[in-house]
């Protein structure tokens, strides 16, 4: 600080004209020097703040790059046997952490690791795409045949319904909490019809198609009996696929009733009673009691910031393309 003040004084003296010391009085010179000192201090403070903000900006940019190009999955250092954990949290659909691409990649890593003694699939999902769920179910079946000594157990968190249960049915055993929501073995296709409202408002729908069924399920056109029956047949077909998967996966453990495949869902305790689940447990208890390997390693495939940003931009473009090809959002879904 002493050197800074000395430097400031030298700058002031050199900046004040020589004639000012002879022509002005003492108090005028003092005021002039104070003003000059204040100006220099403000300039230096501005420079310091400028440097500070530059450092902060560079730090934020660096942190953002680290997030964008950092790890997209957990790579844990494992020594010895362990339980492989994979999580499905949220809707099962393409472009999410519950997509077939993400889950299948994690499953293959978990099974191929020689140190893993088994796999625990923790599911907390209300359902989603029957295609994505079916692909995951098929891959679990393939891996169980390739690695017969590595069991796969499902642990249900809050909910394992529809597409979530479609996946769970492929497991060796399913463990739940007594208050978990399990089941909803059914398929739906939803949409809206605006024809009555359009008639009242005097709005005319002008839809031109090449192909008599191209306007199938258009919400702004009347629904014909032919199209309704076609859609119902398709839903029944997908529903039967779901039923076959559950029957194959649960086998003799399933206590089937007329309501089992009606789309109803049950509490975890009721699910155990009717054979949709095998018992109560958590990830820790299954690792400890079933797999005898308390060390748990998370193999869940997680997205980095760059993937999330790209998918947001890509999703907007993809939605526009899909909407131009299929005018309604109605499609089969496990929900």
N, C-alpha and C positions, 0 to 999 in steps of 0.2 A: 504493500500500500504506500510506503514511503517513496519508493521509486516511481509509482504511478503518479503521486502528487507532484513530485519533482518534475516528472515529464510534462504534466499538465501545466505547471507554472512556466516551464520553458516554452511550451507551445503558445501560452497566452502572451508571454513577453514578445515572442517573435511575431505574433499576430497583431499586436497593438502598434500602430504607427509611432515612430520616434517622436514626431511632433506633438503627440497626445500628451506625453509626459511633461513637456515644457509649457504647452498652451493650457492644459486643463488643471484644475485644482486637485487637491488630494482626494476629496470625497468623490469627485467625478471619476477619477482613475479607479478608485475602489469599487464603485458600482459597475464600471465597465469590466473589471476583472471578474467580479462575481457572476455577471451575465455570461461571460465567456466560459468560466468554469462550469456553470450550469449546463450550457450548451454541450460542452465536451462530455459531461457525465451522462446526459441524455443519449448522446450518440453511442457512447460505450455500452450503456444499458441496452440500447436497441440492438447492437451487435451481439451482445451476450444472449439475448432472447432469441435472436435469429439463429444463432448456433445451436441453442437448446432445442428449438423446434425442428431444426434439421436432423438432429440426433434422434429425436423421438420419431420423426417420420421414417428415417432409415431403419430404426428398430422395428417399427410396425410392419414395414415392407419385408424385412428379413423374417419376422415371425410368420407373416402370411405365406411366404415362400416355403418356410419349413413345414407349415401345415399342408400346403398344396402338394408338395413333393415328398412328404414324410411317409411313414408306414401306413399302408391301407389295411393292414392286418396285424394281429399280435404275433410277434415272434418271441416266444419265451424260451429261455435256456433251461432245458430239462435234463436232469440226471436221474436215471432210474425210472421204474414203472410209474405211470400216472393215469388219471382219468381224463379223457378228451371231452371238452365241453363245447357245444355249438348252440347258439341261441337264435331262435326265430321270434322276433318281437315286432308285432304290427301286421299289417295286411300282407298277404302273400300275393305278390304281383311283380311283374317285370319292372326292373329299375329300382327295387327296394332291397333292403337287407334280407327280406324273406323271399327273394326271387330264386328260381331254380339255379341260375348261374352262380350266385353267391353261396347258397347252401351246399350245392353239389361240390363246388371247389373245396369248401371247408371239410365236407365229409371225406373226400379223397385224401386230403392232407392228414386228417385224424386217423383214418384206417391204415394209411401207408406208413405212419410213424411206428417204428418197431417198439418204441418205449410205451406206447399207449396200450392199456390192457382192455379198454372198452370205451364206448362213446355214450355220452349223455346228451340228449337233444332236449333243451329246455324250450318249451313252446308257450308263447303268450300271444295268441292270434285269434281274431274273430272269423278268419277265413279269407277268401279271395279267389284267385283264378284257378279253375279246375285244371287247366293246362300246366301251370307252374307246380301245383300240388301233386299232380300226377307224375310229372317228371322227377320230382324229389322222391316220391314213393317208389318209383321204379328203380332209381339209383340205390336207394337203401336196400331193396331186395337183391340187387346185383352184388353190392358190397358184402352183404351178409353171407352170400354164397361163396364169394372169393375169400373172405376172412371169417370162416365159421367159428373160430375160437374167440372172436371179439364181439361180444354182445352189444346191442344198441338198446338203450332204455330211454323212454321219454318221461320227462318231468313237466307236469302242467303247472303253470303259474296261475294267473288270474282266470284265463279262458283258453280253451282249446276246442274251437267249434268249426264246423263245416270244413273248409280247406285245411285248417289246422289239424283236425281229427283225421282227415284223409291221409295226412303225412304220418300222424301218430300210429295209425293202424298197422304200419309196416314194422313197428318196433317189436323187440322180444317181450318187453313188458312196459306198461304205462302206469306211472305213479302220479297221484293227484293230491291236492289238499282237499279236505272235506268240504270246503266252501267254493272250490273251483267250479267253473262252468264248463261242461263237457257235452258234446254231441252235436245237435243240429245237422243231422245227416239228411241233407236235402239240397235242392238246386233252385235258384230263382232267376228270373229275367224281368227286370222292372223298367218302367218308362211312364210316360204321360200321354194323355190324349187331349188335344185342344180344339177338336172340331166343333163342339157345341159352343164354346166361347167365341170362336171365330165367326160362327153363324150369327150370333147375337151382335157382334161388333161389325158385321158386314165385311169381313175380311175373306178374300178368296185365295185359296192355295193353288198356285200354279206350279205343278211338279211335272217335269218332263223326264222320262226314262227310256232307255233302250233295253228292253227285256221286261216282260210283264210283271216280274216279281222284284224288280230292282228297288221299288219303293216299299219293300217289306218292312213293317213295323214303323213306318214314318209317323211321328206323333201328330202331324198336322193333316193326316189323311184318315178317313174312316177305316176301321179294322175289319177285314173280311173274315168270314168263317174259315176259309181255306188257309189264310195266313195264321190265324189263331191255332188251328189244329196242327199246322206244320211246326209252329213254335213249341207247342205242348209236346209233340212227339220227340222233338230234339231234347227238351228238358228231361223227359222220361228216359231217354237213352243215356244221357249223362248221369242221371240219378241212379240208373241200374249199374253203371260203371262204379259209382261210389259204393253202392250196396255190396257189389262183388268184392271190392277191395277190403271192406270191413269184415265181411264173412271170411275171406281168405286169411286176413291178418289175425283176427281174434279166434277163429276156429271154434272149438267146443266150449271155450270160456264165455262166449256170447250167449246170454239168455234172451233169445229173440222173442219179441212180442209184436203185435200189430203197430205199436207206437214207436218201435225202435228206429225205423227208417222214415218216420213221418215228418221229420224236421224239428221235433221237440228237442230241448236240451235239458240237462239235469245237473244237480249239484255233484260235487266230487264223491261224496259218500254214496249217493244213489247210483252213480256211474260204476262204482266198485260192486255194488249189489247186483246190477243187471249185466255185468260182464263187459262194460265198455272200458274199464280200467282194472288194474290188478291189485292196487293197494295205495297206501299213503306214504309220501316221502318227499324229500327235497333233493337238490343236487348233492349236498354234502352227505346226507344219509345214504343215498344210492351209491355214491362213490365209496363210502366207508363200508356199508353192509353188503352190497351186492357185488361190487367190483374189487373190494379189498384194496383200494388204491386211493388214499385220502388226498394225495397231491393232485390238484386239478389245474389243467392247462386249457386256456380258452383258445379255440381254433376258429372262432367266428370271423368270417370275412367282413371286414369293415371298410367303409368308403372313406377316402381322403377328401379334402376340400375341393380339389380340382375335379374329381369325379362328380361330386354333388353339383358343382356349378355347371359343368358340361351337360349333365343330365337335365338340369333345369332349362337351359337354352335349347337342348335337343328335344326335350319333352314338348316345348311350345310348338316347335316345327312339326314334330310327329303328330301332335293332336290335330293340327290343321290338315295334315294329309289324310289322317284317318277319317276326320269329319267329312272330307270331300268324297271319300269312297263309301262310307257308311253313315247315313244321315241320322242315325239314332244311336244313343249310348247303350241301348239294351243289348245285353249279351249274357250268356250263362255265367253264373257266379256262385261260388260256395260262400254264402253269408247267412 
